[in-house]
Amino acid sequence: MTLKEPLPVAPATDDARAGQPHRATAWPEARAAAVRAGASARVGRAPLGVPLGQALGQVLAEPLLALTDLPPFDTSAMDGWAVAGPGPWTVRAEGAVLAGQASAAVAADGEAVRIATGARVPAGTTAVVRTEHSRTEHSRTEHSRTEHSRERSSNARSRTEDALLHPLREVVPGQDIRPRGQECRAGDELLPAGTVVTPAVLGLAAAAGYDELPVPPRPRVEILVLGDELLTAGLPHDGLIRDALGPMLGPWLTALGADVLATRRIGDDAEELYAAVAGSAADLVLTTGGTAAGPVDHVHGVLDKAGATLLVDGVKVRPGHPMLLARLAAEPARPEPTPSEPARPPRVRHLVGLPGNPLAAVSGLLTLAQPLLAALTAPAVAAAEAAAPPRVPVQDEVHGHPYDTRLVPVVRRGGRAVPLRYNGPAMLRGIAAADGLAVVPPGGARPGQELDVLDLPWPAAEGAVPAQGACFT
């Protein structure tokens, strides 16, 4: 794809003046904007039915409704005796009622029958008496020698039929019986949409009769790594540097639940970038570099040419302030719907422009891309996380930026956040040892002050706790 006219070049802004606070969106507002963008893009995305074995860690796209009463029938809560009426009870001669049997047994007053935990309680049962709360007594009946001889072969059966069951404690009607619908009735909401699927949720869903769960489709992401100066192999040389973001961003986004379609490397070519953005099938296009106002920073011009709407153009955060968020033009209108394919709203796509420096790019990823992707799958959860990340007291003093929020790599040790060294915008050594980024307000933080901490989707390396340094931009 080629352009019919040159792309506009983004003009320099007041941000370029040294010592002045740049014009940009405050960091909390930028994250909130990303949540709103993700929630808007979720409209019209039909949920997928995923087998239970594949749903762990995903979120429910719809409320989980009970498909049946739980339990679906009156069930014995204990091994023991199903009894009817007041005791003592005559023990039935026939076998026990076992779990898994479709028994149509009916209990008559004065009778007791063996029953196993989980078995369906016979109709007419007053209560279940636990084995350890009862005793059995065999009645003794006088028989003549002739009768005794004649009935010798059936003595065992006679003794069973004559056995009496006595309770060892008071029997309360309904005791140790789980009545039908005790946990829920068919149609009850068991869990709301947005619930994370844990092993316990899988167990509940299985008990309620589900074979698969409705989950949102994984957001599709395409990564465009920009820059003529990037190497994909070997040592840096002659003004060329290794591409650190290409190998890092794909696995990171996968850990956040995205389906990464491709990681493409594009030189500092405006037309090639425009073609890649306009032709992408992804829900989110992620670019690296090119978001400032330098001679080869083409992202703003490409977005203008593509008819995109800038939602966030710069964020008051260090590192990473040149990041941006844009809503791309809607996909082309689809053919008229058919009875088998009802009409759906056009798919909403977004672009997050990350700065080119590695730690600055991580800052942009957690500020804009992560909350947007979370809102695509669970808007309520994403909004709550964006509004109130975990708060942790910081162990040491943390230097702050005069005007902007600062994100600093930390590890948690002993209930405190320990700031790490090597936290400059071009450095990855600190974040590689971290398990989160502390949100430091303008002016810095004192020891013991509680700070929001943005968690990373993996644990930190043990023992990686270098002291804080003053290196930041």
Phi, psi and omega in degrees: 000136179238163180261144178274346178214157182297148176285142177291149177261130181297131180286157174293150182242175178297342181299334186288344181286123185299141174081001181254142175293133183282155178276113184197176180277138175299148187302313179298322180292326178296317178296320178297322177296322178294322177297315179297320180297316179295320180295322179293326180285345181284338181300130178085358178273106184292137178291159178253146173270115184246131177305149184307320183293347181248003188265351184302132178087347176275182180239155179286127178279340181222160175300146177270109182260144178292127178274348182204168170293145174233122350293159184284352177203164177299128190233142175286130179271353185214159166286135180169227184230133170271119185242153179233129179076187181284154179269175359289165186238144174282129182280128179295147181283327184290167187295176184285159172271119186250156177296141179092353179270137176272065187283138175253023183298147177236130180270131177260151180308136177087003182250156175224142178224140177302141178215145181257156176304132178088355180281154178288129183285130178300146177301141180090358181291134177274318184197169170249126178259122181296149180305316184285352178255023183213164171221151181249135180234131179267129177286150180247123183241136179288133177228147173285161179302319181296314179297320181297318179294318183293329184256010183305320183293342182246015182300317182302316180295319181298317180297321180295315181294332181271000182290142177243140178256126179246135176281148177262355175207170183302138178256122180257130178307134179087358183294142178055029172242126172272106184290152177306133178078012181300319181275321179193162173252154178306130181097347177295146174278116180276319180213147180278163172301146181095353179291133176288134181280106177259172174303323179294322177296320177299318179296317178297316180298318178297316179299326181278359174100011181276139171259337177213164183238146177279119179231154178293148173297145180296132178299136178268130184233139172238133183255128177244109181267118187257149173133128176285344188271004189264135174256148177256356180202158174080183182275149174301146180195153173049046178082359179261145181233159178286144174283109178270335186280324180304309178291337187271317192290320181301304178299325179296314180293324175298319177297335177273003176096010181270156172258104184279112182288319182191155168242112185247140177257125184234134177288184180280067185232115185296318183292320178295321178294317178300315180298320181293319181290311183294329184264002183288140176266006186280155171287328180225125173260130181245120177250154177238127181079172175077014183261355180270212185234031179280175184295336179243022177267099191257358188298314180299316180297319178296317179296321178297315180294327182278359179074025181283160177248121178284122177263324176222125180233084185094140182230141179282073181211147176230133354283167171107014187298336179281009181297159179210161176227130181225146171265121181282160177302143182299152178296157181304149179300142181271164178301165180305138181293154177249166179304328181276347180224092182294161181294141175228150180294155179302147181287133179267130180238153181227163173230131172249121177264114179267148172296163183278334177292138189302307182290328174297323177294321176299318177302315178294323179299313182281335180281317187244311187289314183299311179294328177296314180295321179297320180290336175294334181253325182213083186304317183295317179296316181297319180296318180295318181293321180292324182282329186215077173295165177302143178251133184223135176292138181272142185285318186241167172297140179237124178291144180242167174276148182299324187243332194249161167296149176234137177253123186236129176298136179220160166239152177266126177220123178060035179079008179235156177266122181258114180294144181253153175285181177058057183244023175288161186299335181263004187256140175245355184297322179290312183293334179293336179260359190268162168240009176185172175240121177282139180265105186261124181289164176306137181095345176098185183222145180267162177302136180087348180290136179282132179234149169295142178232124176274114182287146171266152186279035176198158179283157178283157175291134180297138174082358182270081182229060176294150182293159181293145171244173183263011186281107172202164179235000000 
